[in-house]
Amino acid sequence: MQEFPLIKVRKGKIKRKEQIWKKKEAIKIIEELNKQYGGVYLIDLDGYRKNSANIDLYKKIRANIWVDAYPRYVEDVMDLIVIGANRITIRNMEEDYLREISEMCEKEIFIAEEDEKEAIKKVRRYGFTGIILDETQNLKGDVEIWKIYLNEEVVRRIR
């Protein structure tokens, strides 16, 4: 079963297992976890709460990063692509923006929605890679499905 460690990012600092690291230490931890697991899943709390992803931190990381920063606009996704995110999770974005992203982006894009079936429809419609489910969501489908387990601090592929 494929899984990546989940790291919370806030104000340029990272948190994992009740420990907080900042600046160079944060980058080192992310890069070490990347070596161990082949990637890391970053939940950007500033992106979620204030539409202000921690782009400066991501620019410095030399690792396979999957960023879940709750991008609201095409420009937000492009910022994540430019800084080198390998995978990006998009949550509840307007359809017009999704169409534009699918036409100009070759990165792995995952959709997260409150309505899981709607997420699968969007993945198929726009040719994205798969969907992300929260721990309480359950769904079976014929697309790539990953699930976030906050208590275990991992994101795990379930299909």
Phi and psi restraints in degrees (value plus and minus 20) as a CYANA .aco file:
   2 GLN   PHI    -106.7   -66.7
   2 GLN   PSI     115.6   155.6
   3 GLU   PHI    -172.5  -132.5
   3 GLU   PSI     134.9   174.9
   4 PHE   PHI    -145.9  -105.9
   4 PHE   PSI     127.4   167.4
   5 PRO   PHI     -87.4   -47.4
   5 PRO   PSI     124.8   164.8
   6 LEU   PHI    -122.4   -82.4
   6 LEU   PSI     110.3   150.3
   7 ILE   PHI    -146.5  -106.5
   7 ILE   PSI     112.3   152.3
   8 LYS   PHI    -111.4   -71.4
   8 LYS   PSI     116.8   156.8
   9 VAL   PHI    -139.5   -99.5
   9 VAL   PSI     112.3   152.3
  10 ARG   PHI    -174.4  -134.4
  10 ARG   PSI     107.0   147.0
  11 LYS   PHI      33.2    73.2
  11 LYS   PSI      21.6    61.6
  12 GLY   PHI      56.1    96.1
  12 GLY   PSI     -16.4    23.6
  13 LYS   PHI    -131.8   -91.8
  13 LYS   PSI     136.7   176.7
  14 ILE   PHI    -138.0   -98.0
  14 ILE   PSI     133.2   173.2
  15 LYS   PHI    -153.4  -113.4
  15 LYS   PSI     112.6   152.6
  16 ARG   PHI    -173.0  -133.0
  16 ARG   PSI     110.7   150.7
  17 LYS   PHI      30.4    70.4
  17 LYS   PSI      29.1    69.1
  18 GLU   PHI      43.2    83.2
  18 GLU   PSI     -10.6    29.4
  19 GLN   PHI    -124.3   -84.3
  19 GLN   PSI     125.5   165.5
  20 ILE   PHI    -141.4  -101.4
  20 ILE   PSI     113.4   153.4
  21 TRP   PHI    -144.8  -104.8
  21 TRP   PSI     129.5   169.5
  22 LYS   PHI    -151.5  -111.5
  22 LYS   PSI     141.1   181.1
  23 LYS   PHI      29.7    69.7
  23 LYS   PSI    -145.3  -105.3
  24 LYS   PHI     -82.4   -42.4
  24 LYS   PSI     -54.9   -14.9
  25 GLU   PHI     -82.4   -42.4
  25 GLU   PSI     -61.3   -21.3
  26 ALA   PHI     -81.9   -41.9
  26 ALA   PSI     -65.9   -25.9
  27 ILE   PHI     -82.1   -42.1
  27 ILE   PSI     -62.8   -22.8
  28 LYS   PHI     -81.6   -41.6
  28 LYS   PSI     -64.4   -24.4
  29 ILE   PHI     -82.3   -42.3
  29 ILE   PSI     -65.5   -25.5
  30 ILE   PHI     -80.8   -40.8
  30 ILE   PSI     -65.4   -25.4
  31 GLU   PHI     -86.7   -46.7
  31 GLU   PSI     -55.9   -15.9
  32 GLU   PHI     -87.2   -47.2
  32 GLU   PSI     -63.7   -23.7
  33 LEU   PHI     -83.9   -43.9
  33 LEU   PSI     -56.5   -16.5
  34 ASN   PHI     -80.8   -40.8
  34 ASN   PSI     -64.0   -24.0
  35 LYS   PHI     -81.9   -41.9
  35 LYS   PSI     -58.9   -18.9
  36 GLN   PHI     -93.9   -53.9
  36 GLN   PSI     -59.9   -19.9
  37 TYR   PHI    -131.7   -91.7
  37 TYR   PSI     -29.6    10.4
  38 GLY   PHI      63.5   103.5
  38 GLY   PSI     -12.0    28.0
  39 GLY   PHI     145.5   185.5
  39 GLY   PSI     146.9   186.9
  40 VAL   PHI    -158.8  -118.8
  40 VAL   PSI     129.7   169.7
  41 TYR   PHI    -128.3   -88.3
  41 TYR   PSI      97.2   137.2
  42 LEU   PHI    -125.6   -85.6
  42 LEU   PSI      98.8   138.8
  43 ILE   PHI    -116.9   -76.9
  43 ILE   PSI      93.9   133.9
  44 ASP   PHI    -112.9   -72.9
  44 ASP   PSI      83.5   123.5
  45 LEU   PHI     -89.0   -49.0
  45 LEU   PSI     -50.6   -10.6
  46 ASP   PHI     -90.5   -50.5
  46 ASP   PSI     -56.8   -16.8
  47 GLY   PHI     -83.4   -43.4
  47 GLY   PSI     -62.5   -22.5
  48 TYR   PHI     -85.9   -45.9
  48 TYR   PSI     -69.1   -29.1
  49 ARG   PHI    -101.8   -61.8
  49 ARG   PSI     -56.9   -16.9
  50 LYS   PHI    -147.7  -107.7
  50 LYS   PSI     -12.1    27.9
  51 ASN   PHI      32.9    72.9
  51 ASN   PSI      23.1    63.1
  52 SER   PHI    -156.6  -116.6
  52 SER   PSI      54.0    94.0
  53 ALA   PHI     -82.1   -42.1
  53 ALA   PSI     135.1   175.1
  54 ASN   PHI    -102.4   -62.4
  54 ASN   PSI      39.8    79.8
  55 ILE   PHI     -78.6   -38.6
  55 ILE   PSI     -61.5   -21.5
  56 ASP   PHI     -80.0   -40.0
  56 ASP   PSI     -58.8   -18.8
  57 LEU   PHI     -86.0   -46.0
  57 LEU   PSI     -67.4   -27.4
  58 TYR   PHI     -83.0   -43.0
  58 TYR   PSI     -51.9   -11.9
  59 LYS   PHI     -80.4   -40.4
  59 LYS   PSI     -50.8   -10.8
  60 LYS   PHI    -107.8   -67.8
  60 LYS   PSI     -30.9     9.1
  61 ILE   PHI    -105.4   -65.4
  61 ILE   PSI     110.9   150.9
  62 ARG   PHI    -130.1   -90.1
  62 ARG   PSI      56.5    96.5
  63 ALA   PHI    -178.2  -138.2
  63 ALA   PSI     148.3   188.3
  64 ASN   PHI     -99.6   -59.6
  64 ASN   PSI      81.5   121.5
  65 ILE   PHI    -132.7   -92.7
  65 ILE   PSI     122.1   162.1
  66 TRP   PHI    -136.2   -96.2
  66 TRP   PSI      93.8   133.8
  67 VAL   PHI    -126.4   -86.4
  67 VAL   PSI     107.5   147.5
  68 ASP   PHI    -136.3   -96.3
  68 ASP   PSI      65.5   105.5
  69 ALA   PHI    -131.6   -91.6
  69 ALA   PSI      -5.4    34.6
  70 TYR   PHI      34.2    74.2
  70 TYR   PSI      33.3    73.3
  71 PRO   PHI     -83.2   -43.2
  71 PRO   PSI     117.2   157.2
  72 ARG   PHI    -121.7   -81.7
  72 ARG   PSI     -45.0    -5.0
  73 TYR   PHI    -151.3  -111.3
  73 TYR   PSI     144.6   184.6
  74 VAL   PHI     -76.5   -36.5
  74 VAL   PSI     -60.7   -20.7
  75 GLU   PHI     -80.0   -40.0
  75 GLU   PSI     -56.4   -16.4
  76 ASP   PHI     -83.5   -43.5
  76 ASP   PSI     -62.2   -22.2
  77 VAL   PHI     -86.2   -46.2
  77 VAL   PSI     -62.9   -22.9
  78 MET   PHI     -81.0   -41.0
  78 MET   PSI     -58.6   -18.6
  79 ASP   PHI     -78.2   -38.2
  79 ASP   PSI     -62.8   -22.8
  80 LEU   PHI     -88.0   -48.0
  80 LEU   PSI     -54.6   -14.6
  81 ILE   PHI     -87.5   -47.5
  81 ILE   PSI     -66.2   -26.2
  82 VAL   PHI     -80.9   -40.9
  82 VAL   PSI     -57.9   -17.9
  83 ILE   PHI     -98.9   -58.9
  83 ILE   PSI     -26.2    13.8
  84 GLY   PHI      83.7   123.7
  84 GLY   PSI      -2.6    37.4
  85 ALA   PHI     -83.3   -43.3
  85 ALA   PSI     112.6   152.6
  86 ASN   PHI    -102.1   -62.1
  86 ASN   PSI     -54.8   -14.8
  87 ARG   PHI    -154.7  -114.7
  87 ARG   PSI     129.6   169.6
  88 ILE   PHI    -156.5  -116.5
  88 ILE   PSI     115.0   155.0
  89 THR   PHI    -120.7   -80.7
  89 THR   PSI     111.6   151.6
  90 ILE   PHI    -135.0   -95.0
  90 ILE   PSI     110.2   150.2
  91 ARG   PHI    -138.4   -98.4
  91 ARG   PSI     105.3   145.3
  92 ASN   PHI      30.5    70.5
  92 ASN   PSI      24.1    64.1
  93 MET   PHI    -110.3   -70.3
  93 MET   PSI     130.5   170.5
  94 GLU   PHI     -81.6   -41.6
  94 GLU   PSI     123.8   163.8
  95 GLU   PHI     -76.5   -36.5
  95 GLU   PSI     -61.7   -21.7
  96 ASP   PHI     -79.3   -39.3
  96 ASP   PSI     -59.1   -19.1
  97 TYR   PHI     -88.2   -48.2
  97 TYR   PSI     -59.5   -19.5
  98 LEU   PHI     -81.2   -41.2
  98 LEU   PSI     -62.0   -22.0
  99 ARG   PHI     -79.8   -39.8
  99 ARG   PSI     -66.1   -26.1
 100 GLU   PHI     -83.2   -43.2
 100 GLU   PSI     -62.7   -22.7
 101 ILE   PHI     -83.0   -43.0
 101 ILE   PSI     -62.7   -22.7
 102 SER   PHI     -84.1   -44.1
 102 SER   PSI     -50.6   -10.6
 103 GLU   PHI     -97.8   -57.8
 103 GLU   PSI     -44.5    -4.5
 104 MET   PHI    -137.4   -97.4
 104 MET   PSI     -19.0    21.0
 105 CYS   PHI    -142.6  -102.6
 105 CYS   PSI     114.4   154.4
 106 GLU   PHI    -130.9   -90.9
 106 GLU   PSI     -14.7    25.3
 107 LYS   PHI     -95.6   -55.6
 107 LYS   PSI     147.6   187.6
 108 GLU   PHI     -99.4   -59.4
 108 GLU   PSI      97.6   137.6
 109 ILE   PHI    -132.8   -92.8
 109 ILE   PSI     112.7   152.7
 110 PHE   PHI    -138.9   -98.9
 110 PHE   PSI     124.5   164.5
 111 ILE   PHI    -128.6   -88.6
 111 ILE   PSI     115.4   155.4
 112 ALA   PHI    -144.2  -104.2
 112 ALA   PSI     110.8   150.8
 113 GLU   PHI    -162.5  -122.5
 113 GLU   PSI     137.2   177.2
 114 GLU   PHI     -87.0   -47.0
 114 GLU   PSI     -55.7   -15.7
 115 ASP   PHI    -114.8   -74.8
 115 ASP   PSI      81.5   121.5
 116 GLU   PHI     -79.2   -39.2
 116 GLU   PSI     -58.9   -18.9
 117 LYS   PHI     -86.2   -46.2
 117 LYS   PSI     -55.0   -15.0
 118 GLU   PHI     -86.0   -46.0
 118 GLU   PSI     -56.4   -16.4
 119 ALA   PHI     -81.3   -41.3
 119 ALA   PSI     -64.3   -24.3
 120 ILE   PHI     -82.9   -42.9
 120 ILE   PSI     -60.9   -20.9
 121 LYS   PHI     -79.8   -39.8
 121 LYS   PSI     -62.4   -22.4
 122 LYS   PHI     -87.6   -47.6
 122 LYS   PSI     -58.9   -18.9
 123 VAL   PHI     -80.3   -40.3
 123 VAL   PSI     -66.3   -26.3
 124 ARG   PHI     -86.7   -46.7
 124 ARG   PSI     -65.6   -25.6
 125 ARG   PHI     -80.6   -40.6
 125 ARG   PSI     -59.6   -19.6
 126 TYR   PHI    -127.6   -87.6
 126 TYR   PSI     -19.4    20.6
 127 GLY   PHI      52.7    92.7
 127 GLY   PSI       8.3    48.3
 128 PHE   PHI     -96.9   -56.9
 128 PHE   PSI     152.9   192.9
 129 THR   PHI     -95.6   -55.6
 129 THR   PSI     -65.6   -25.6
 130 GLY   PHI    -197.0  -157.0
 130 GLY   PSI    -183.6  -143.6
 131 ILE   PHI    -144.4  -104.4
 131 ILE   PSI     139.0   179.0
 132 ILE   PHI    -137.5   -97.5
 132 ILE   PSI     111.4   151.4
 133 LEU   PHI    -130.9   -90.9
 133 LEU   PSI     127.6   167.6
 134 ASP   PHI    -101.6   -61.6
 134 ASP   PSI     145.4   185.4
 135 GLU   PHI     -74.7   -34.7
 135 GLU   PSI     -53.6   -13.6
 136 THR   PHI    -104.6   -64.6
 136 THR   PSI     -30.8     9.2
 137 GLN   PHI    -107.6   -67.6
 137 GLN   PSI     124.9   164.9
 138 ASN   PHI    -155.4  -115.4
 138 ASN   PSI     116.3   156.3
 139 LEU   PHI    -184.7  -144.7
 139 LEU   PSI     122.3   162.3
 140 LYS   PHI    -136.8   -96.8
 140 LYS   PSI     119.7   159.7
 141 GLY   PHI    -182.1  -142.1
 141 GLY   PSI     159.9   199.9
 142 ASP   PHI    -122.9   -82.9
 142 ASP   PSI       2.4    42.4
 143 VAL   PHI    -135.9   -95.9
 143 VAL   PSI     147.7   187.7
 144 GLU   PHI     -86.2   -46.2
 144 GLU   PSI     107.1   147.1
 145 ILE   PHI    -146.3  -106.3
 145 ILE   PSI     109.3   149.3
 146 TRP   PHI    -140.9  -100.9
 146 TRP   PSI     133.3   173.3
 147 LYS   PHI    -152.0  -112.0
 147 LYS   PSI     116.1   156.1
 148 ILE   PHI    -108.0   -68.0
 148 ILE   PSI     106.6   146.6
 149 TYR   PHI    -135.6   -95.6
 149 TYR   PSI      75.6   115.6
 150 LEU   PHI     -83.6   -43.6
 150 LEU   PSI     -62.0   -22.0
 151 ASN   PHI     -85.2   -45.2
 151 ASN   PSI     -55.6   -15.6
 152 GLU   PHI    -105.3   -65.3
 152 GLU   PSI     -32.9     7.1
 153 GLU   PHI      38.0    78.0
 153 GLU   PSI      28.5    68.5
 154 VAL   PHI    -161.0  -121.0
 154 VAL   PSI     139.7   179.7
 155 VAL   PHI    -138.6   -98.6
 155 VAL   PSI     108.7   148.7
 156 ARG   PHI    -146.1  -106.1
 156 ARG   PSI     116.8   156.8
 157 ARG   PHI     -96.5   -56.5
 157 ARG   PSI     106.9   146.9
 158 ILE   PHI    -131.1   -91.1
 158 ILE   PSI     -30.2     9.8
